[in-house]
Amino acid sequence: MALTITDNASLQIKEMMQDEDQATVHLRFGVKGGGCSGLSYSMGFDYDITDKDETYELNGIPIVVNKEDIPIIKGTKIDFKQNMMGGGFTIDNPNAIVSCGCGTSFKTATNTGTPENC
């Protein structure tokens, strides 16, 4: 399994999924080129699964990840933190060797992506 999703994050995702067609929706998690450090996380709902994807179920949430992203995100933990200013998802990726101050851009030892000006 490439990912771990905490109970707090699972509750938040399930709440957000209530507005989707739950019979066919998946949480898609992955990476894309860009951001200050070269790679950025991508997370959203998706109804389309291809032969390039792996599917999982964690805490009752159907998840889809592009097979090419698995080595980059292997061991990643998704959490949801609530504080006085609101809340948001946090991502802890043990493969990231450099992260941007915003926390959503990173690079790994084997994949640097294409940095953008921030």
PEGIQUI-V474993 format. One line per field, one symbol per residue. ss: DSSP state (H for helix, E for strand, C for the rest). phi: phi as a letter, one per 30 degrees, with the letter a starting at -180 (. if undefined). A space follows every 10 residues. Layout:
ss = ???
phi = ???
This chain:
ss = CCEEECHHHH HHHHHHHCCC CCCCCEEEEE EEECCCCCEE EEEEEECCCC CCEEEEEECC EEEEEEHHHH HHHCCEEEEE EEECCEEEEE EECCCEEEEC CCCCEEEECC CCCCCCCC
phi = .dbbbddddd dddddddddc dddbdbdcba bbdkidckbb dbbacbccbc ddcccbbbhi cdbbbdedde ddceidccbb ccbdckbadb bccdddcbbd ddiccabcdc bcibdcdc
